[in-house]
């Protein structure tokens, strides 16, 4: 079996005084960029989100949830913070997100993310993606100042910020709502990609109607910003490839096939499908990633696929997801070159304009 034949080594090495890991495949080192990591604060989570996270812990640990989660979500938390988790996993670089989702996961502001990235402890480890608060966005006089604030990060700190992160299902905005197109205008102006949550989320308070998570609703937006005939160009990255709903997964793949400004991001694919092809609930324990990885390669989309974990979630999650996905790619017969493109090359080409 290919799994048995694959050589995947997490080899401990020493850099200065810190131990970190490397990913090796068949004796070759592979660079890994995790482009989907969430810093945060326990106190800034939505009430139901805090309850959801706490109840996922073993009963004996629940009283310690505030301290445990606070340290885990701290980019520089000692031993188990985000940087420590990436180093343990063999991840070379990270992308941290700002979040404005008070109805589900909570918030982590653009301002705080800038401080984290500007911290001397960063030293080239991480970049950031800014987001925008959609609460009250349509009220008179609200939208333009927020769009101007969003643009300011790319004007002032292009060394730190590489893109925009949106999560329509978390922010209670449908994917085809034209009243929010100003965000894409900012992206087009500065030439930065927009990463969008697609598919289900386990967090309470997240919208579960396909209008909020199925990338089929993005078709008109993607076309309007494809750069053709003098129109503005925006690259759209579909986070999670529509996970949880096979119809959304198919729409994500089809959209990427049809439009060269659509890219796929493969985090959160270790979960099972929750619906069948007709949209009816199913009980499955099989992870989605083997089928999705095979489809990506069969459709010739490896060159537009990016690795990510959606971590940190829990201690060791980033490490286990890296290993799971690299082995999954080998079992789907990805070449070493194709794996390298997914784990870092495509990100460098899209976000850093380098190979």
C-alpha positions in Angstrom: 0.0 0.0 0.0 1.1 3.5 -0.7 0.7 4.5 2.9 3.2 1.9 4.0 5.6 2.9 1.2 5.4 6.6 1.9 8.3 8.0 3.9 7.0 10.9 6.0 9.3 12.1 8.7 8.8 14.7 11.3 12.4 15.1 12.2 13.3 17.2 15.3 16.0 19.7 14.6 17.5 22.6 16.5 17.4 26.2 15.4 19.0 28.5 17.9 17.6 27.5 21.2 14.2 26.3 19.9 13.4 22.8 18.7 11.1 22.6 15.7 10.2 19.9 13.1 10.6 19.5 9.4 8.5 17.7 6.9 10.5 15.2 4.7 9.0 13.0 2.0 11.3 10.3 0.6 14.3 12.1 2.0 13.3 15.5 0.5 12.4 18.5 2.7 9.0 20.0 1.9 8.2 23.6 2.8 4.8 24.1 4.4 2.8 27.3 4.7 -0.4 27.1 6.8 -2.6 29.9 5.5 -5.5 29.5 7.9 -4.9 30.0 11.6 -7.1 31.8 14.2 -5.6 33.8 17.0 -8.2 34.9 19.6 -9.3 35.4 23.1 -11.7 33.3 25.2 -13.5 36.4 26.4 -14.1 37.6 22.9 -15.9 34.4 21.8 -19.7 34.4 21.4 -21.4 32.9 24.4 -22.6 29.8 22.6 -19.2 29.5 21.0 -17.5 29.4 24.4 -20.0 26.8 25.5 -19.4 24.7 22.4 -15.6 24.8 22.9 -15.8 24.1 26.6 -18.1 21.1 26.2 -15.7 19.6 23.7 -13.1 19.2 26.4 -13.0 16.2 28.8 -15.1 17.0 31.9 -12.1 17.2 34.2 -10.6 20.0 32.0 -13.6 22.2 31.6 -12.9 24.4 34.6 -9.6 25.2 33.1 -11.1 26.1 29.7 -10.6 29.9 29.8 -6.8 29.6 30.6 -6.3 26.7 28.2 -8.0 28.3 25.3 -6.4 31.7 25.9 -2.9 30.2 25.7 -3.7 28.0 22.7 -5.0 31.0 20.7 -2.1 33.2 21.7 0.3 33.4 18.7 3.3 33.5 21.1 1.8 31.4 23.9 4.5 29.3 25.6 4.7 25.6 24.6 1.2 25.4 23.1 0.5 28.7 21.4 0.1 29.0 17.6 3.7 29.5 16.8 4.7 26.6 19.0 2.0 24.4 17.3 3.3 25.2 13.9 6.9 24.5 14.8 5.9 21.2 16.3 4.1 20.4 13.0 6.9 21.3 10.6 5.1 24.4 9.3 7.5 27.0 8.1 5.2 30.0 7.8 1.7 30.9 9.0 -1.1 33.3 8.1 -3.2 34.6 10.9 -6.7 36.0 10.6 -8.7 38.8 12.0 -12.3 37.8 12.6 -15.6 39.8 13.0 -18.2 37.2 13.7 -20.0 38.1 17.0 -22.9 35.8 16.2 -20.7 32.6 16.2 -17.0 32.5 16.8 -16.5 36.0 18.2 -14.0 38.7 17.1 -10.3 39.3 16.8 -9.7 42.8 15.4 -7.5 44.0 12.6 -5.8 46.4 15.1 -4.8 43.5 17.4 -3.7 41.4 14.5 -1.4 44.2 13.3 0.2 44.4 16.8 0.8 40.7 16.8 2.4 40.7 13.3 4.5 43.8 14.2 5.8 42.1 17.4 9.6 41.4 17.2 8.8 37.7 18.0 7.2 37.4 14.5 10.5 37.8 12.6 9.1 36.7 9.3 7.1 33.7 10.7 3.6 35.0 9.9 1.6 37.2 7.6 -2.0 38.4 8.2 -5.4 38.7 6.5 -7.7 41.5 7.6 -11.4 41.3 7.8 -14.4 43.6 8.1 -17.3 44.0 10.5 -20.6 43.5 8.7 -22.7 44.3 11.8 -24.7 47.4 10.9 -22.7 47.7 7.7 -25.8 48.8 5.7 -26.7 51.6 8.1 -26.3 55.1 6.7 -22.7 56.4 6.9 -21.2 53.1 8.1 -19.9 51.2 5.0 -17.5 53.7 3.5 -15.5 54.4 6.7 -15.1 50.6 7.3 -14.0 50.1 3.7 -11.5 52.9 4.1 -10.2 51.4 7.3 -9.9 48.0 5.5 -7.9 49.7 2.7 -5.6 51.4 5.1 -3.9 48.1 6.1 -2.8 47.5 2.5 -1.7 51.2 2.1 0.3 51.3 5.3 1.5 47.7 5.9 1.8 45.6 2.7 4.7 43.9 4.4 2.3 42.4 7.0 -1.0 41.9 5.3 -1.5 39.7 2.2 -5.2 39.4 1.8 -8.8 39.7 3.1 -10.7 37.0 5.0 -14.6 36.8 4.9 -16.9 34.3 6.4 -20.4 34.9 5.1 -22.0 32.0 7.0 -20.5 33.4 10.3 -21.3 37.0 9.4 -24.9 36.3 8.3 -24.5 37.7 4.8 -25.4 35.7 1.7 -22.7 35.1 -0.9 -24.5 36.9 -3.7 -25.5 40.0 -1.8 -24.4 42.9 -4.0 -24.6 45.5 -1.2 -21.2 44.2 0.1 -19.3 44.4 -3.2 -17.2 47.3 -1.9 -14.9 44.8 -0.1 -14.0 43.3 -3.5 -13.3 46.7 -4.9 -10.8 47.2 -2.1 -9.2 43.8 -3.0 -9.1 44.8 -6.7 -7.5 48.1 -5.9 -4.6 46.6 -4.0 -4.3 43.3 -5.9 -4.9 41.1 -2.8 -6.9 37.8 -2.9 -10.1 37.3 -0.9 -10.5 34.1 1.1 -14.1 33.1 1.8 -15.4 30.5 4.1 -17.4 27.8 2.2 -19.2 24.8 3.6 -20.6 24.0 7.0 -19.2 25.2 10.3 -19.7 23.3 13.6 -20.0 26.6 15.6 -23.4 27.6 17.0 -24.8 30.7 15.4 -23.5 29.9 11.9 -26.0 30.2 9.0 -26.8 26.7 7.6 -28.8 27.7 4.5 -26.7 27.1 1.3 -27.1 30.7 0.3 -24.6 31.5 3.0 -22.0 28.7 2.4 -22.4 27.2 -1.1 -20.0 28.8 -3.5 -22.5 28.4 -6.3 -23.8 31.8 -5.1 -20.4 33.4 -6.0 -20.7 32.8 -9.7 -21.9 36.3 -10.6 -19.3 37.9 -8.3 -16.4 35.8 -9.7 -17.4 36.7 -13.2 -17.8 40.4 -12.4 -14.2 40.4 -11.0 -12.4 38.2 -13.5 -10.4 41.0 -15.1 -11.9 40.5 -18.5 -12.8 43.4 -20.9 -11.2 45.9 -18.6 -13.1 44.9 -15.5 -11.3 44.7 -12.1 -9.5 41.4 -11.2 -9.9 39.7 -7.8 -8.7 36.2 -6.9 -11.2 34.2 -4.8 -9.9 31.5 -2.5 -12.6 29.0 -1.4 -11.7 27.9 2.1 -12.7 24.3 3.0 -13.8 23.6 -0.6 -17.5 23.6 0.5 -16.9 20.9 3.1 -19.8 19.1 4.7 -22.2 19.3 1.7 -21.2 17.4 -1.5 -23.2 19.8 -3.6 -21.1 22.7 -2.3 -17.9 20.7 -2.8 -18.9 20.1 -6.5 -19.8 23.7 -7.0 -16.4 24.8 -5.6 -14.6 22.4 -7.9 -16.7 23.4 -10.9 -16.2 27.1 -10.2 -12.4 26.7 -10.0 -12.5 24.7 -13.3 -14.5 27.4 -15.1 -12.7 30.5 -13.7 -8.9 31.0 -13.4 -9.5 33.6 -10.6 -10.9 30.9 -8.3 -8.6 28.9 -6.0 -9.1 26.1 -3.5 -8.0 25.9 0.1 -8.1 22.4 1.7 -8.5 23.0 5.5 -11.2 21.2 7.6 -11.5 18.3 5.2 -11.0 15.6 7.9 -14.7 15.9 8.9 -17.3 13.6 7.3 -20.0 14.8 4.9 -23.2 15.8 6.8 -25.5 15.7 3.8 -26.0 13.4 0.8 -26.1 14.5 -2.9 -29.8 15.5 -2.4 -29.1 17.6 0.6 -30.6 15.1 3.1 -28.8 14.5 6.4 -26.6 11.4 6.6 -24.6 9.8 9.4 -21.1 9.2 8.1 -17.7 8.8 9.8 -15.6 8.8 6.6 -13.4 11.9 6.2 -14.0 14.0 3.0 -10.3 14.7 2.1 -9.6 11.5 0.1 -12.4 12.1 -2.4 -11.7 15.9 -2.5 -8.0 15.4 -3.1 -8.6 12.9 -5.9 -11.1 15.2 -7.5 -8.7 18.2 -7.4 -6.0 16.2 -9.2 -8.4 14.6 -11.7 -9.7 18.0 -12.7 -6.2 19.5 -13.1 -6.6 21.9 -10.2 -3.5 21.1 -8.2 -1.8 24.3 -9.4 -4.6 26.3 -7.8 -4.8 24.5 -4.5 -3.4 25.7 -1.2 -2.7 23.9 2.1 -4.2 25.1 5.4 -5.4 23.6 8.7 -8.0 25.9 10.2 -6.1 25.6 13.5 -5.0 25.7 16.2 -8.3 24.2 17.7 -6.4 21.9 20.2 -2.8 21.1 21.0 -1.4 18.8 18.2 -4.1 19.5 15.7 -1.9 21.4 13.3 0.7 18.6 13.4 -1.9 15.8 12.9 -3.6 17.6 10.0 -0.3 18.2 8.2 0.5 14.5 8.3 -3.0 13.5 7.4 -3.1 15.7 4.3 0.4 14.9 3.1 -0.3 11.1 3.3 -3.7 11.8 1.6 -2.0 13.4 -1.3 0.5 10.6 -1.6 -2.4 8.1 -1.6 -4.1 10.2 -4.3 -0.9 9.8 -6.4 0.3 13.4 -6.1 3.9 13.7 -7.2 6.5 15.3 -4.9 6.3 18.4 -7.1 2.6 18.5 -6.8 2.7 18.2 -3.0 5.2 21.0 -2.9 2.9 23.2 -4.9 0.0 22.6 -2.6 2.0 22.9 0.7 3.7 26.2 -0.2 4.2 26.9 -3.9 0.7 28.0 -4.8 0.5 30.3 -1.8 3.9 31.9 -2.8 2.7 32.4 -6.3 -0.7 33.8 -5.4 0.0 35.8 -2.3 3.6 36.7 -2.5 3.9 36.9 -6.3 6.9 34.5 -6.3 7.5 30.9 -7.3 
